Amino acid sequence: MENPTTIIFVEDNPSDLRLFEYALSQLETSVNLLHFEHGQAFLDKLPELYPAAIACILLDINTPFVNGFEVLESLRQNSDYQYLPIIAFTSSNSVEEKLKFYQLGGNAYVSKPLEIDELVAAVSHIVGFWVHTNLRAS
């Protein structure tokens, strides 16, 4: 199996998407980014995408229709998807939401930085670990 090179990004805010795309463009790596505006759109498309080279899924917790918690719960209950790395990438810094995310089986929780330098650093760490270091077993 080839190394996972695709990041799924479930995010309803166009500004946050553009900032994330900018941060990715600052890295010296080639990563495919697939964007979905809400959890239901992602869940509907996932059977067509998997088992392609998905490195990780970044979820905004507060998306319309199906939120990040519901997406996470759905993925962890399905044996086909239960081991996909799932990272909360959200503006919420709530301790309760972090705890709930980890209890549902999330792998990491990253609060969206407000400064562009911090965002580039956060995205660099996400890509460095979840795309390059933590390769899925074939």
C-alpha positions as CSV (number, residue, x, y, z in Angstrom):
1,M,0.0,0.0,0.0
2,E,1.3,3.4,-0.8
3,N,1.9,5.9,2.0
4,P,-1.3,7.8,2.9
5,T,-1.1,11.3,1.4
6,T,-4.7,12.5,1.6
7,I,-6.1,14.6,4.5
8,I,-9.8,14.9,4.8
9,F,-10.9,18.2,6.2
10,V,-14.5,18.6,7.5
11,E,-15.0,22.4,7.9
12,D,-18.0,24.6,7.3
13,N,-16.1,28.0,7.5
14,P,-14.7,29.1,4.1
15,S,-12.2,31.4,5.8
16,D,-10.8,28.6,8.0
17,L,-10.5,26.4,4.9
18,R,-8.6,29.1,3.0
19,L,-6.3,29.6,6.0
20,F,-5.7,25.8,6.3
21,E,-4.9,25.6,2.6
22,Y,-2.5,28.5,2.9
23,A,-0.8,26.8,5.9
24,L,-0.5,23.5,3.8
25,S,1.1,25.5,0.9
26,Q,3.8,26.7,3.3
27,L,5.0,23.2,3.9
28,E,7.6,21.4,1.8
29,T,5.4,18.3,1.3
30,S,2.8,17.2,-1.2
31,V,-0.5,16.4,0.5
32,N,-3.9,16.1,-1.1
33,L,-6.7,17.9,0.7
34,L,-10.3,16.8,0.4
35,H,-12.7,19.2,1.9
36,F,-16.3,18.6,3.0
37,E,-18.5,21.4,4.4
38,H,-20.2,19.2,7.0
39,G,-20.1,15.7,8.4
40,Q,-23.0,14.2,6.5
41,A,-21.4,15.1,3.1
42,F,-18.2,13.4,4.3
43,L,-20.0,10.3,5.6
44,D,-21.9,10.0,2.3
45,K,-18.7,10.1,0.3
46,L,-16.5,8.0,2.5
47,P,-17.3,4.6,1.0
48,E,-16.1,5.8,-2.3
49,L,-12.9,7.2,-0.9
50,Y,-11.9,4.3,1.4
51,P,-9.5,2.5,1.5
52,A,-7.6,5.0,-0.5
53,A,-4.5,6.6,1.0
54,I,-6.2,8.6,3.7
55,A,-3.6,9.8,6.2
56,C,-6.0,11.4,8.6
57,I,-9.3,13.1,9.1
58,L,-9.5,16.6,10.6
59,L,-12.9,17.5,12.0
60,D,-14.4,20.8,13.0
61,I,-16.6,19.9,16.0
62,N,-19.3,22.4,15.3
63,T,-20.5,21.8,11.8
64,P,-24.1,21.8,10.6
65,F,-26.3,18.7,9.9
66,V,-23.9,16.1,11.4
67,N,-21.3,17.6,13.8
68,G,-17.8,16.3,14.5
69,F,-18.8,14.2,17.5
70,E,-21.4,12.4,15.4
71,V,-18.9,11.8,12.6
72,L,-16.3,10.4,15.1
73,E,-18.9,8.2,16.8
74,S,-20.1,6.8,13.4
75,L,-16.5,6.1,12.3
76,R,-15.5,4.3,15.5
77,Q,-18.6,2.1,15.4
78,N,-17.8,0.9,11.8
79,S,-15.1,-1.8,11.7
80,D,-14.0,-0.6,8.3
81,Y,-13.1,2.9,9.5
82,Q,-12.4,2.4,13.3
83,Y,-8.7,2.8,12.9
84,L,-8.6,5.9,10.8
85,P,-6.7,8.7,12.6
86,I,-9.2,11.4,13.6
87,I,-8.1,14.8,14.8
88,A,-10.4,17.6,16.1
89,F,-9.3,20.8,14.5
90,T,-11.7,23.3,16.0
91,S,-12.1,26.7,17.5
92,S,-13.5,25.2,20.7
93,N,-11.1,25.0,23.7
94,S,-13.7,23.5,26.0
95,V,-12.4,20.9,28.4
96,E,-15.7,19.1,28.2
97,E,-15.5,18.9,24.4
98,K,-11.9,17.7,24.5
99,L,-12.8,15.0,27.0
100,K,-15.9,13.9,25.0
101,F,-13.8,13.8,21.8
102,Y,-11.2,11.5,23.4
103,Q,-13.9,9.3,25.0
104,L,-15.4,8.7,21.6
105,G,-12.1,7.5,20.3
106,G,-10.5,10.6,18.8
107,N,-6.7,10.6,18.3
108,A,-5.8,14.2,18.9
109,Y,-7.4,17.6,19.6
110,V,-6.0,20.8,18.2
111,S,-7.5,24.2,18.9
112,K,-7.3,26.5,15.9
113,P,-4.6,29.1,16.4
114,L,-5.5,32.7,15.9
115,E,-2.2,33.7,14.4
116,I,-1.1,32.5,11.0
117,D,2.4,31.6,12.2
118,E,0.8,29.4,14.9
119,L,-1.6,27.9,12.3
120,V,1.3,27.0,9.9
121,A,3.2,25.4,12.9
122,A,0.1,23.4,13.9
123,V,-0.5,22.2,10.4
124,S,3.2,21.3,10.0
125,H,3.0,19.2,13.2
126,I,-0.2,17.5,12.0
127,V,1.2,16.6,8.6
128,G,4.6,15.7,10.1
129,F,3.1,13.1,12.5
130,W,-0.1,11.9,10.9
131,V,1.1,11.9,7.3
132,H,4.8,11.1,7.5
133,T,5.4,9.4,10.9
134,N,2.2,7.5,11.7
135,L,1.8,5.5,8.5
136,R,-1.0,3.0,8.6
137,A,-0.1,-0.7,8.5
138,S,-0.8,-2.3,5.2
